[in-house]
Amino acid sequence: MTWVLTVVSLITSSCAISAFERPSAISAGVVTSAAIEVFVFAVFGTLSMPFFKQFGVGLAAAILIDASIVRAVLLPATMELLGAWNWYLPSWLERLPRFEAEEPEAPQAVTA
């Protein structure tokens, strides 16, 4: 969801930083829910069965790394460093459909 908002923001604005800041603010609830998931999976680490301990600790660590390091540090830093290259499309992917941001059309009145 964050990537979709980021792409739409970049299409509508010319600055890569503002294209990341607005979607990050909108999707802050995702990071908050990830923090809740870390605690839920950490509870699995307190169970007596080794399978559940491994499962809980592994998922809690993965979500914590994703929410803190990847989304908060690596993604903004990479977008800042790459600038317009974030949206580079290789020539072999030119066959993909292109989506353009357009103003929605006004609804037309239905006449009976």
Secondary structure, DSSP 8 states (H G I E B T S, - for coil): -HHHHHHHHHHH-S-HHHHHHHHHHHTHHHHHHHHHHHHHHHHHTTSSSHHHHHHHHHHHHHHHHIIIIIIIIIHHHHHHHHGGGGG---GGGTTS----------------
